[in-house]
Amino acid sequence: MNEMARLPGVEVVGLSSWLLLMGGFMGTQARAADQPMPSDPNESLVAWIQVVNPGYFDVMRLRLRSGRPFTRLDGAGGPRVVVVNETFAREVFGGAPAVGQRVLLGDDDGDEPLEVIGVVADIRYTGLLATESSAEAYLPVLQMETAPVFTSSPFVSVRTTGDPSAVVPLLREAVAAAHPRASIEDVMTMDARLSARWFAEPRFYAVFAGFFAALALFLTASGLYGLLSYTVAQRRRELGVRMALGAQARDILALVVGQGAALAAAAAGLLAAAAASRLLESFLFGVTPHDHLTFVGATLSLAAVALVACWLPARRATRIDPMDTLRAE
């Protein structure tokens, strides 16, 4: 690990028992050290265990809510410590501060309690479709040297300052020099991993839905423009008479645009959109089905397009010559 961290272009190196969005974590019962084991196992809190090195939090940029992350001092000879996520802290300690508390992981009352030294923000380890965060506990790898914490080869995460692909050959050489029988396999950037496994299908549906949304907006604007243009042509004599009687251009503009605005408001379909939003819930990440900002933004976008579609026929109406209109009659 030290050899990797000293490579050019490497900012920080993280070691973990599982990888982000991989799933398949090792779960164990968790409770406060002063709480008895529940009589019903189904009532026990199950926490996912992640064994990491001190650099893992910087690599994944886990936001620290309170306390501190692991350091090199959290080794085999030091006090047993653990870092938990917000869900773990909330489920075990309620509203009380978690830092400084002691917890037990496992179903053996004889296990040594672990001191909580930090609380990090929740992240989606099990997938983007997860609707609720799981309780997670991070154990320092320096205190797990004699335990079989890695059920398979450990995962190495590297944050680089430049092109990640340029660092891969250097990483392979460093691993081969330090451990001749070891090798690095399945190298992939996090963006590529997310795109290939989690973002490809949602992105396809987003582009698909976005295309038809843009098409619907275009058809709405075209239809509104055509309808108002036809209306202006049909009311040409009326508008000419109004202008002959003293109506100003701004009055005609307000009349035509107001009529178009009423049509656009009727076609907005906010109630229908709110009712149908539940159907799209499975495609949303970080946005609720009734997100107010989305509804306001969509309404303003439609209003802006409708305004342009109304303004063009209205502008043409203000150029009607009253005398030409009356002569034509």
N, C-alpha and C positions, 0 to 999 in steps of 0.2 A: 504493500500500500504506500509506503513512504517513497519507494522508487517511482511509482506512478505519479504521486503528487509533485515530484520534482521535475517531471518532464516538461519541456517547453510547450506552451499552449494549454496546459492543464491548470485549471483554477482550483478545483477541489475534487476529491474522490470519495465516493460513498460505497459502503458495503452493506448488503441487506440479505435477509433470508428469503424475501419475496420481492416482487417487482410491482410497481404502481400499475393498477388496473388489471393485475394478473388473476386475482382471486385465489382460492385454495389455501387460505391462511390457516395456521394452527390455532384452534380456539381452546380456551380453558376458562374455568370458573374464576370469577373475580369478586372480591368483597373487601370492605375495610377490615383492618386487622382486629378491631375491637367488636366486630359483628360475628355472631355464630353462623355456622353453615346452615342454610335453609333446609328444613326437613323434606321439602319437595324439590327435587333437582330441577324441575321445570321452572321454578321461581328464581333460580340462580342467574346472575348476569354472566353471559359468555363474552369474553373479550378476545379479540384477535391479537396474536402475539407477533411482533416484528423484532428481530434481532438485528441491530444496526451498529455502525461505528460512529464516532463523533462527527465525521464529515457528512453523514447522510442528510442531516437536517438542512445543511447549507446547499447540498446538491439539489434537493427537492424543494428548497426554499419554503419549508414549512414555517408558517407564521407562529411565533412564540407568543402565547397569550399571557403567561406568567412563569416565574421561575427561570430556569436556565436549561440548555441542552447538555448532552454528555460532553466530557472533556477527557483528556488522556489520564487524568487523575482518578477517573472512575474505573479502576482496574480490579484485578482479582483480590488485592489486599485491602481495598477500601470498602466502605459501607455499601450494602446492596441497594441499588437505586433503580428507579424506573421513571420514564416520561410517558404521560398519558395524553389522550386527546380530550377535547371538550365534552364529547358524549360520555366517555368513561368518567370524567370528573363529575358530571352532572348526575349520572345514574348512581354512582357510589356515594358521593358526598352531598348531593343536593345543591343547595346554595352556598355551602361552606367552602372556604378556600381549600384547594386540593394540595397545594405545595406545602410540604412539611408533614402531611398525613402519611400513614403507613397502610399498605394494602397487602393482601394475600392473593397469589395467583395459583390456582390448583385446588384440588379437593382434599388436600392433606393438611390438617391443622398443625402438623409439626414443621411445615415449611417455614423458612425464615421470612419475616415480613420485609417488604421493599419500601423504601422511602420515596415518595413522589417529589422529584426535584424540579419538574417542569410540566406545563400544560401547553400543547400545540393545537392549532386549529384542525377541525375535521377536514379530511379529504376523501375523495371517492376511490378507495382502493379496489373495490369489487366491481366497478363499472359505472358508466355514465347514467345508466338507467336506474341506479339505486335511488329510491325515494327517501330513505332514511339513512343516517350515518350510523356506523357500528362503533361500539366501544373498542378502542385500540390501545395497546400497551407496548411501548418500545423498551427493549432491554439492551444494555450495552454489551457488545460482543466481547469486550475486554474482560467481562466478568463471567463469560460463558465458555471459556477456553476448554474446559473438561467435559462439557455437555454436548450431546449430538444435536446442536441447534439447526444445522443445515441438513434437511432431508434430501437435498440434491445439491448440485454445485451452487455456491453463493452467487449473487448477482452484484456486479460492479457497475456503479453509475458514475459517470465522469462529466463534470461541467467544464467546458472549454471556453477560451477567450476568442477563438477564431473558428475556422472550419473544422467541425468534428471529425470529418473523414481523414483529415491530415494527421490526426493524433492516433488513429487506430494502429498503424504500423509500429509506432513507438510503444504503444501499450502492449502489443504482442511481444515485442523484443524485451520489454521490462519483465513481463510475466515469465517468458522463457528463461531469462537470466536468473530470476529469483527461484523459480520452480520449474526445472527442466521437464517434468512429467505433466505439467499443467498446460492448459491452452485456453484461449479466448474463442468462444463460439457465439454464433447468432448475434453479431454486432448490428445495432440499429439505433438511429437517433430517436429521441422521444417523439418528435413530430411525426416521423415516419411510422412509428409504432402506433401512435394514436390514430393516424390517418388510415392505416391498413386495417386495424382491428376494430376501432370504435367510431371513427368519423366518416368512413366511406359511405355507409348506408344512410345515416342521418343527413350527410351533405347532399347525397343524391336526392333525397326527398325534399330537402330545403330548396335546391335548385329547381326541381320539378314544380314544387308549389309556387316558388317565386316567379317562374316563367308564366304560369297561368294567372298569377295575381297581376303581373305586369300586362298580360294580354287583356285581362278583364278591365284593368284601369284604362288601357288604350281604347277598348271598345266603348267603355262608358263615356270617355271624353269625346270620341267620334260621334256616338249617338246623340249626346247632349248638344254638340256643335251642329250636327245636321238638323236636329229638331228645332233649335232656336233659329237657325238660318231659314228654315222653311216658315217658321212662325213670323219672322221679320218680313219675309216676302209676302205672306198672306195679309199682314197688317200694314203693308206699305202705305196704303191710302190713309188708314187711321193715324199712323205716325206722322204722315205729312200734314194732316189736318191739325194734329196737336201742335206741331211746330209752327204752322201758319197762325195758330191762335196764341202763340207766345211761349210755347214750351221750349226750354233751353236744352242744349245738348246733354247736359248732365242729368236732366229729368228723363230724357229718353234712355240714356245709359242706365240709370237706376231702375227704370221700368223693365228693360230687357234682362239685365243682370239679376234683378230680384226674382223674375220669373224662373230663370235658370237655376238660381240658388235654391228656390223652393223645390224644384225637381231633384236637384242633387241631394238635398236633405232627405227627401222621401226615399231616395235610392241608397242611402248610406247603409241601411241594414244593420245598425249597431245591435239591435236586439237579437237578430238572427245570428250575427257573428258571436255574440256572447253565449247563445245557446249551443252553437256548433263548436265552440272552442274546446270543449271537453274531448272531442274526437281527435284533436291534435295534441293532446296532453303527452302522449308517448313520444312525440318528436321534439319536445321542448326540453332544454337544458338551462337551468338557472333563470327561467322565466315561468311565471305562473300562467295558467290558462286565461285568467282575467287580469292580466297585467295592465294597470292603468296607463302607463307610459306608452305601451304598444297601441292601445285603443285610441289614445289622444293623437299619437303620431300618424296612425292610419287615417283618422278623421281629418286631420289638418292636411295630409297629402291629397286626399280626395277633394277637399275644399279648394286647395290650390289649383289642381287640375281642372276642376269644374269652373273656377273663376276665369281661367284662361279660355276655356271652351265657350263660356258665356260672353266674355269680353269682346271676342272677335266679331260675332254677329251684332252685338250692341254697338260696337264702333262703326260698323257698316250702316246701322240704322241712323246714327247721328249725322251721317253724310247725305241723307235723303233731302232732295230739293223740294220744298213744299209746292212750288209753282209747277214743277214738272209732274208731280203727282196729281195735282188738280187738273192740269191740262189733259193728262192721260184719261181722266174720267169724263 
